[in-house]
Amino acid sequence: MPEGENTRDKNKNKKLPDHTYTIGTEWWRNQGKAYIFLTTTGLYEYIRAMGYQQKKHKIGVLLLNLGGPEKPEDVRPFLYNLFSDRKIIRLGPPLLQKTIASFIAWKRAPDSMANYRKIGGGSPIGKITEQQATALEKQLRDHGNFRVRPCMRYWHPRSEQVLGEMKEAGIHRVIALPLYPHYSKATTGSSLDDLKVSNSRHNLELQLSEIRSWPVHPSYISCLASRIFEGMALFKEPVQIVYSAHSLPKKFIDEGDPYVQQIKQTIAAVERITGQAGKLCYQSRSGPVEWLEPSTPDMLKLLSGQGCTNILMVPISFVSDHIETLYEIDMLYKEQAKKLGMRLKSTLGLNDDPAFIKALKDLVLQSTE
């Protein structure tokens, strides 16, 4: 065979460079240059191997939420953790925050325990967030190597525990995904700050990526609209939609917190789909400060005075069922509405609905781009 011509047979058994894939490959030298030709099998193996290289680098995803007591004896320490956080409520001078928090937790624990007993003895939010994490990790499997875990602000598992587990698993990048669609420094802001403190305090050196809010994410909006259509089908007569959001101290909004603005963005996006106008109000006040208005109980009184007879309540800032939905809305406000001559029903929680988990998946993947 003349010098310099293709010599497949002569060279086919020679060792290929380490970065090539030998299954189903053919190669030869021509004028001193190496060429690699992949057969169909070889191309498949190459693509599969490259996918493995991408997947082997795990990315952590933390579902940030408030947390809640799992049994009656958890209630008092949970309340203490909650009221100790000056970002959610400011109790007197900073130096007295924890002292006042301890007193409030002691005083409120008996009533709170009684309320939790009405919904089974504890908050389901931990279990639901675990279910959301499992479902999200499953939906992410075809897109990379992700480990998804709950991370609670005021109960277990706390940030230092979850971040430590991520570090031990060889994870270097963590995406913080708050289960609060609307940003507030009292919720998302507090959780993100807590993550940063834990990461720094324990010298974990994890790369943290933040998803700060997602008030108009299309899949989230679609889920809310679907829940409203399902709820409206329960009524044969005209029904008033009422959006009930978790309240905040009014001072936070005055200082520039975007919480209310983002809730109104969500409502506007939902109403473009449903064509149904709703009323916005705020629930779950706690503490001697000025809160957002109108309160949910006041809204019910107002609607009763206007002759309203049917209410579909949408827990607009809650994506998981917990005491605010299962007790306050489904029991407390439902009973108040009944006494006022109205019928009140609420939309189902998003929880681990596959359509909602898809919204979370989209948010994670957008964060990796």
C-alpha positions as CSV (number, residue, x, y, z in Angstrom):
1,M,0.0,0.0,0.0
2,P,1.5,3.4,-1.0
3,E,2.9,5.7,1.7
4,G,0.4,8.1,3.2
5,E,-2.7,6.3,2.0
6,N,-5.5,5.2,4.4
7,T,-4.5,2.1,6.3
8,R,-7.4,1.0,8.4
9,D,-6.4,-2.6,8.7
10,K,-2.8,-1.7,9.8
11,N,-3.9,0.6,12.5
12,K,-7.3,-0.6,13.7
13,N,-5.9,-2.3,16.8
14,K,-3.8,0.6,18.0
15,K,-4.7,2.2,21.3
16,L,-6.9,5.3,21.0
17,P,-6.4,8.4,23.1
18,D,-8.0,8.2,26.6
19,H,-10.7,10.8,25.7
20,T,-12.1,8.7,22.8
21,Y,-14.7,6.0,22.9
22,T,-13.6,2.6,21.5
23,I,-17.0,0.8,21.4
24,G,-18.0,0.6,17.7
25,T,-15.3,3.0,16.4
26,E,-13.0,2.8,13.4
27,W,-9.9,5.0,12.8
28,W,-6.9,5.4,10.6
29,R,-4.1,7.8,10.0
30,N,-3.7,9.9,6.9
31,Q,-0.7,12.1,6.5
32,G,0.1,12.0,10.2
33,K,-3.4,13.1,11.4
34,A,-5.8,10.9,13.5
35,Y,-9.4,10.6,12.5
36,I,-12.2,8.9,14.5
37,F,-15.3,7.7,12.9
38,L,-18.2,6.6,15.1
39,T,-20.6,3.9,13.9
40,T,-24.2,4.1,15.1
41,T,-23.3,2.1,18.2
42,G,-20.3,4.2,18.8
43,L,-22.2,7.4,18.5
44,Y,-24.8,6.2,21.0
45,E,-22.1,5.2,23.5
46,Y,-20.3,8.6,23.0
47,I,-23.6,10.5,23.7
48,R,-24.4,8.3,26.7
49,A,-20.9,8.8,28.1
50,M,-21.0,12.5,27.7
51,G,-24.4,12.6,29.4
52,Y,-22.9,10.6,32.3
53,Q,-20.1,13.2,32.6
54,Q,-22.7,15.9,32.9
55,K,-24.8,14.0,35.4
56,K,-22.0,12.9,37.7
57,H,-21.7,16.5,38.9
58,K,-24.6,16.7,41.4
59,I,-26.5,19.9,42.0
60,G,-28.4,20.4,45.2
61,V,-31.9,21.9,45.4
62,L,-33.3,23.2,48.6
63,L,-37.1,23.7,48.9
64,L,-37.3,26.5,51.5
65,N,-40.3,26.7,53.7
66,L,-41.4,27.9,57.1
67,G,-41.6,24.5,58.8
68,G,-44.1,23.6,61.5
69,P,-44.4,21.6,64.7
70,E,-44.9,17.9,64.1
71,K,-46.4,17.1,67.5
72,P,-47.8,19.0,70.5
73,E,-44.5,19.3,72.4
74,D,-42.9,20.9,69.3
75,V,-45.3,23.9,69.4
76,R,-43.6,26.0,72.0
77,P,-40.0,25.7,70.7
78,F,-41.3,26.3,67.1
79,L,-43.1,29.5,68.2
80,Y,-39.9,30.6,70.0
81,N,-37.9,30.1,66.8
82,L,-40.5,32.0,64.8
83,F,-40.8,35.0,67.1
84,S,-37.0,35.2,67.6
85,D,-36.5,36.1,64.0
86,R,-36.5,39.9,63.8
87,K,-36.9,39.7,60.1
88,I,-40.4,38.4,60.4
89,I,-41.5,40.5,63.4
90,R,-39.7,43.1,65.4
91,L,-40.4,42.8,69.1
92,G,-39.0,45.8,71.1
93,P,-35.3,46.6,71.0
94,P,-33.1,44.0,69.3
95,L,-31.5,43.0,72.6
96,L,-34.9,42.0,74.0
97,Q,-36.2,40.1,70.9
98,K,-35.4,36.6,72.2
99,T,-36.7,37.4,75.7
100,I,-40.0,38.7,74.4
101,A,-40.1,35.7,72.0
102,S,-39.8,33.3,74.8
103,F,-42.7,35.0,76.7
104,I,-44.9,35.0,73.6
105,A,-44.2,31.3,72.9
106,W,-45.0,30.4,76.5
107,K,-48.3,32.4,76.4
108,R,-49.5,31.3,73.0
109,A,-48.4,27.6,73.1
110,P,-51.6,26.3,74.7
111,D,-54.0,27.8,72.2
112,S,-51.7,26.9,69.3
113,M,-51.5,23.3,70.5
114,A,-55.3,23.2,70.7
115,N,-55.5,24.4,67.1
116,Y,-53.0,21.8,65.9
117,R,-54.9,19.1,67.5
118,K,-57.9,20.0,65.3
119,I,-55.8,19.2,62.2
120,G,-54.3,16.0,63.5
121,G,-51.9,17.1,66.3
122,G,-49.2,18.7,64.2
123,S,-48.4,20.5,61.0
124,P,-48.3,18.4,57.8
125,I,-46.0,20.9,56.1
126,G,-42.9,18.8,56.7
127,K,-44.4,15.7,55.2
128,I,-45.8,17.6,52.2
129,T,-42.5,19.3,51.5
130,E,-40.8,15.9,51.6
131,Q,-43.3,14.7,49.0
132,Q,-42.7,17.8,46.9
133,A,-38.9,17.2,47.1
134,T,-39.3,13.6,46.0
135,A,-41.6,14.4,43.1
136,L,-39.3,17.2,41.9
137,E,-36.2,15.1,42.1
138,K,-38.0,12.5,40.0
139,Q,-39.0,15.1,37.4
140,L,-35.4,16.4,37.2
141,R,-33.9,13.0,36.5
142,D,-33.8,13.3,32.8
143,H,-32.1,16.7,33.0
144,G,-29.1,16.1,35.2
145,N,-28.0,14.8,38.6
146,F,-30.0,16.7,41.2
147,R,-30.5,16.0,44.9
148,V,-33.7,17.8,46.2
149,R,-34.2,18.3,50.0
150,P,-36.6,20.3,52.2
151,C,-35.0,23.1,54.2
152,M,-37.1,24.7,57.0
153,R,-36.6,28.1,58.5
154,Y,-38.1,27.5,62.0
155,W,-38.2,23.7,62.3
156,H,-36.3,20.7,61.2
157,P,-34.5,20.1,59.0
158,R,-32.7,23.4,59.5
159,S,-30.2,25.0,57.0
160,E,-27.0,23.9,58.8
161,Q,-28.1,20.3,58.7
162,V,-29.2,20.2,55.1
163,L,-26.2,22.2,53.8
164,G,-23.9,19.9,55.8
165,E,-25.5,16.8,54.1
166,M,-25.1,18.4,50.7
167,K,-21.4,19.0,51.4
168,E,-20.9,15.4,52.5
169,A,-22.6,14.2,49.3
170,G,-19.9,15.9,47.3
171,I,-22.2,18.7,46.1
172,H,-20.7,22.1,45.4
173,R,-23.6,24.0,44.0
174,V,-26.9,24.5,45.7
175,I,-30.0,26.1,44.2
176,A,-32.3,27.7,46.9
177,L,-35.9,27.5,45.7
178,P,-38.3,29.2,48.1
179,L,-41.8,27.8,48.3
180,Y,-43.0,31.4,48.6
181,P,-44.0,32.6,45.2
182,H,-43.9,36.2,46.4
183,Y,-40.8,37.7,47.8
184,S,-40.8,39.2,51.3
185,K,-37.8,39.8,53.6
186,A,-39.9,38.1,56.3
187,T,-40.1,34.8,54.4
188,T,-37.8,34.3,51.4
189,G,-35.3,37.0,52.6
190,S,-35.0,35.5,56.0
191,S,-34.5,32.0,54.6
192,L,-31.9,33.1,52.1
193,D,-30.0,35.0,54.8
194,D,-30.1,32.0,57.1
195,L,-28.6,29.8,54.3
196,K,-25.7,32.3,53.8
197,V,-25.0,32.4,57.5
198,S,-24.9,28.6,57.8
199,N,-22.7,28.3,54.7
200,S,-20.3,30.8,56.1
201,R,-20.3,29.8,59.8
202,H,-19.5,26.2,59.0
203,N,-17.0,27.0,56.2
204,L,-18.9,24.9,53.7
205,E,-17.9,27.0,50.7
206,L,-21.0,25.9,48.7
207,Q,-22.0,28.0,45.7
208,L,-25.5,29.2,46.4
209,S,-27.9,30.2,43.6
210,E,-31.0,32.0,44.6
211,I,-34.5,32.0,43.1
212,R,-36.0,35.0,44.8
213,S,-39.6,34.9,43.5
214,W,-41.9,33.6,40.8
215,P,-45.2,35.3,41.1
216,V,-46.2,35.0,37.4
217,H,-44.6,31.8,36.4
218,P,-46.9,30.3,33.7
219,S,-47.2,26.8,35.2
220,Y,-47.9,28.2,38.7
221,I,-50.5,30.6,37.3
222,S,-52.1,27.7,35.3
223,C,-52.3,25.6,38.5
224,L,-54.0,28.4,40.4
225,A,-56.5,29.0,37.6
226,S,-57.3,25.3,37.4
227,R,-57.9,25.2,41.2
228,I,-60.3,28.1,40.9
229,F,-62.2,26.5,38.0
230,E,-62.5,23.3,40.1
231,G,-63.7,25.3,43.1
232,M,-66.3,27.3,41.1
233,A,-67.8,24.0,39.9
234,L,-68.8,23.3,43.5
235,F,-71.3,26.2,43.4
236,K,-74.5,26.2,41.4
237,E,-75.1,29.9,42.1
238,P,-72.8,33.0,41.6
239,V,-69.7,32.9,43.8
240,Q,-67.3,35.6,45.0
241,I,-63.7,34.7,44.8
242,V,-61.6,35.9,47.8
243,Y,-57.8,35.7,47.7
244,S,-56.4,35.3,51.2
245,A,-52.7,35.9,51.6
246,H,-50.5,35.7,54.7
247,S,-50.4,39.1,56.4
248,L,-47.3,41.1,57.0
249,P,-46.5,44.1,59.2
250,K,-47.5,47.2,57.2
251,K,-44.1,48.7,57.9
252,F,-42.4,46.2,55.7
253,I,-44.4,47.3,52.7
254,D,-43.7,51.0,53.6
255,E,-40.0,50.1,53.6
256,G,-40.2,48.8,50.0
257,D,-41.0,45.1,50.4
258,P,-42.5,43.9,47.1
259,Y,-44.8,41.3,48.6
260,V,-48.2,43.0,48.0
261,Q,-47.2,44.1,44.5
262,Q,-46.2,40.6,43.5
263,I,-49.4,39.1,44.9
264,K,-51.4,41.6,42.8
265,Q,-49.3,40.5,39.8
266,T,-50.3,36.9,40.5
267,I,-54.0,37.7,40.8
268,A,-54.0,39.8,37.6
269,A,-52.4,36.9,35.7
270,V,-54.9,34.4,37.1
271,E,-57.8,36.6,36.3
272,R,-56.7,36.9,32.7
273,I,-57.4,33.1,32.5
274,T,-60.5,32.8,34.7
275,G,-62.2,36.0,33.8
276,Q,-63.4,36.2,37.4
277,A,-62.6,39.3,39.6
278,G,-61.6,38.6,43.2
279,K,-61.1,40.4,46.5
280,L,-57.7,40.4,48.3
281,C,-57.4,40.2,52.0
282,Y,-54.8,39.0,54.6
283,Q,-54.9,36.4,57.4
284,S,-52.7,35.1,60.2
285,R,-51.8,38.2,62.1
286,S,-49.6,37.7,65.2
287,G,-48.1,40.5,67.3
288,P,-48.9,44.0,68.5
289,V,-48.0,45.9,65.2
290,E,-50.0,47.4,62.4
291,W,-50.8,44.7,59.8
292,L,-51.9,44.7,56.2
293,E,-55.6,45.5,55.6
294,P,-58.2,44.3,55.1
295,S,-58.0,41.2,57.3
296,T,-59.7,38.1,56.1
297,P,-62.3,38.2,59.0
298,D,-63.1,41.9,58.1
299,M,-63.5,41.0,54.4
300,L,-66.0,38.3,55.3
301,K,-68.0,40.8,57.3
302,L,-67.9,43.3,54.5
303,L,-69.1,40.8,51.9
304,S,-71.9,39.6,54.2
305,G,-73.1,43.2,54.5
306,Q,-73.1,43.5,50.7
307,G,-75.4,40.5,50.4
308,C,-72.8,37.9,49.3
309,T,-73.9,34.3,49.9
310,N,-71.1,32.2,48.3
311,I,-67.4,32.5,48.7
312,L,-64.6,30.6,47.1
313,M,-61.4,31.3,49.1
314,V,-58.1,31.0,47.4
315,P,-55.0,30.7,49.7
316,I,-53.0,32.8,47.3
317,S,-49.6,32.9,49.1
318,F,-49.6,29.3,50.3
319,V,-48.5,26.4,48.0
320,S,-48.7,23.7,50.8
321,D,-51.5,22.9,53.2
322,H,-50.7,23.7,56.8
323,I,-52.5,25.3,59.8
324,E,-53.3,28.5,57.9
325,T,-55.3,26.6,55.3
326,L,-56.5,23.5,57.2
327,Y,-57.5,25.3,60.4
328,E,-57.9,29.0,59.7
329,I,-59.6,28.8,56.3
330,D,-61.3,25.5,56.4
331,M,-62.5,25.7,60.0
332,L,-62.3,29.2,61.5
333,Y,-63.3,31.3,58.5
334,K,-65.7,28.7,57.2
335,E,-67.6,28.8,60.6
336,Q,-67.5,32.6,60.6
337,A,-68.9,32.7,57.1
338,K,-71.7,30.3,58.1
339,K,-72.7,32.6,61.1
340,L,-72.8,35.5,58.6
341,G,-75.2,33.6,56.4
342,M,-72.6,32.6,53.7
343,R,-71.3,29.4,52.3
344,L,-67.5,29.2,52.1
345,K,-65.3,26.7,50.3
346,S,-61.6,26.8,49.6
347,T,-59.5,25.7,46.7
348,L,-57.3,22.7,47.1
349,G,-53.7,23.1,48.0
350,L,-51.1,22.8,45.2
351,N,-49.0,20.4,47.4
352,D,-47.3,17.7,45.1
353,D,-49.7,18.1,42.2
354,P,-47.6,17.1,39.1
355,A,-48.5,20.3,37.3
356,F,-47.2,22.4,40.2
357,I,-44.0,20.2,40.5
358,K,-43.5,21.0,36.8
359,A,-43.4,24.7,37.7
360,L,-40.7,24.0,40.3
361,K,-38.8,21.9,37.8
362,D,-38.9,24.7,35.2
363,L,-37.6,27.2,37.9
364,V,-34.7,24.9,38.7
365,L,-33.7,24.3,35.1
366,Q,-33.9,28.0,34.3
367,S,-31.5,28.6,37.2
368,T,-29.0,26.2,35.8
369,E,-28.9,27.9,32.4
